Amino acid sequence: MTLSPRQDLHAFLDAYDGDDVLVVDAEVSAEEEVTALAFGLAARGRHDLLRCPRVAGLGVELVTNVFASRARVAGLFGTDPAGLHAAYQERSRDRRPMEMLAGGPALDEVLTGDRADLAAVPMIRHFASDLGRYLTSGIVVAEDPGGGAGNLSYHRATPHSPRELALSLHSRGDLWRLLGRARERGRPLPVAMVVGGHPLFMLAASARVGADVDEREIAGGLFGEPLQVVRTPRHGIRVPATADYVIEGVIDPGDHAPEGPFGEFSGYSSHRSTNNVLRVETVCRRRDPVLLDVVAGASAEHLNLARIPRESEMAEQLTTRFPDVTALHYPNSGTHFHAYVALRQRRPGQARQVMLGLLGWDPYLKTVVAVDDDVDVTDDSAVLWALAAHLQPHRDVFVVDGLPGSPLDPSSGGDGTTSRMALDATRGPGFDGEPIELSPAARDRAARLLDRSLPARAFPASTFPDTAGKD
């Protein structure tokens, strides 16, 4: 069987020819500086894919910020940001069984016994407030001991000892359910953590699907061909054949170790953790690995990677149930807790019904704003204008209390419950306001005058000192 280059992170990086790549040739510290680079770019309105060949002490190239640009993610599907939701949903429905290979780059080097040490897996510190160095791109692969569907899920992880990873299962998702089944059987749960996969595999791991769906089959749909997998040496768990690192071991329900604080998507350092432990038994790696990092905290990368599959599902559900919905957007400014929805409101109460649907379907949402279809939901300032000009709080706001929320929301109660708010910023029936207008002729004339009058502005060739690359 031949390896498919379409599923290889290295082939993706070699072939990617976008002008949004920044190669940092200067040596970078493994203590916070990579994160500072990504946030520094964002402050300049840029979301370049970052390549750092020289990170002190790592010995491998570090790649990060892959998902910071929605346009770059949309390009994986051959579309633009406006078409991303539909393209993701179409491909994710085309689930394909995995293709088993006898071997692959993921098994180039297999370290067992005393050699299966976490020192073989490079890691960095993301924030000064973090407990230590963390893996942020680690995807835990587990297979149901009862014969059901396998599962992919993201879990932050930090070394507790040379042979133990402390990790949090705070999502209380399917991995938590599988761990519960292992507890009932009185056995630890075999797992494999994949570090370094193709971006489409990583998006599949973010899919929010039922326990009967294996995200590895969704990855096959996103690739348009079956996901090629190899079995891990000890437990036979099926992992991508081209993974850079695979950490194989077991999670014992009775084992716990301190995990956190860690800089989470809320923009706060989170101590909330299940404090689980992955006991390392085998470390596998490519001969030529890179460390694929996900920028932590409230970064565009962190938010997009987690949100695009969820957003795509929500958009499809809303437009199927409510055909007058024209757009849905989860703004970075709201982390995972805000959503903006645009609709053509044809009858009173329609916006409320749509917002209730969103608040009921998505457990992370705390605030939904509904606007008319001529408001750009991707522009925070446009939505804020609609709130200012159209909303009357006594009439257009309602709150629902006592619902389950995100365990990483620092404002939620000790039991994890939250209240949710809906704001109807549509004009509504009887709205008394006449939009101001500029004629097309005046706009065109002004554009020509500005083109002649304003000097061209060039972005600096070097964003940071001692850096080089494509701008």
Salt bridges, closest charged atoms under 4 A:
ASP8 OD1 - ARG286 NH1 3.01
ASP20 OD2 - ARG72 NH1 2.69
GLU31 OE1 - ARG125 NE 2.92
GLU31 OE2 - ARG133 NE 2.95
ASP48 OD2 - ARG46 NH2 2.64
GLU61 OE2 - ARG51 NE 2.73
ASP94 OD2 - ARG96 NH2 2.75
ASP108 OD1 - ARG287 NH1 3.38
GLU109 OE1 - ARG285 NH2 3.22
GLU143 OE2 - ARG216 NH1 2.76
GLU143 OE2 - ARG238 NE 2.93
ASP144 OD2 - ARG181 NH1 2.53
ASP174 OD1 - ARG177 NE 3.68
ASP214 OD2 - ARG216 NH2 2.75
GLU225 OE1 - ARG6 NH1 3.32
ASP244 OD2 - HIS10 NE2 2.63
ASP252 OD2 - ARG279 NH1 3.85
ASP255 OD2 - ARG279 NH1 2.60
GLU259 OE2 - ARG156 NE 2.71
GLU264 OE2 - ARG156 NH1 2.92
GLU281 OE1 - ARG234 NE 3.05
GLU281 OE1 - HIS235 NE2 2.62
ASP288 OD2 - HIS10 ND1 3.69
ASP288 OD1 - ARG286 NE 3.13
ASP293 OD1 - HIS126 NE2 2.57
GLU311 OE1 - ARG70 NH2 2.69
GLU311 OE2 - HIS85 NE2 2.96
GLU311 OE1 - ARG307 NE 3.47
GLU313 OE1 - ARG208 NH2 3.22
GLU316 OE2 - ARG93 NH1 2.28
ASP324 OD1 - ARG346 NE 2.77
ASP362 OD1 - ARG208 NH1 3.72
ASP372 OD2 - ARG427 NH1 3.17
ASP374 OD2 - ARG427 NH2 3.03
ASP396 OD2 - ARG395 NH2 3.04
ASP409 OD2 - LYS366 NZ 3.11
ASP471 OD1 - ARG46 NH2 3.20
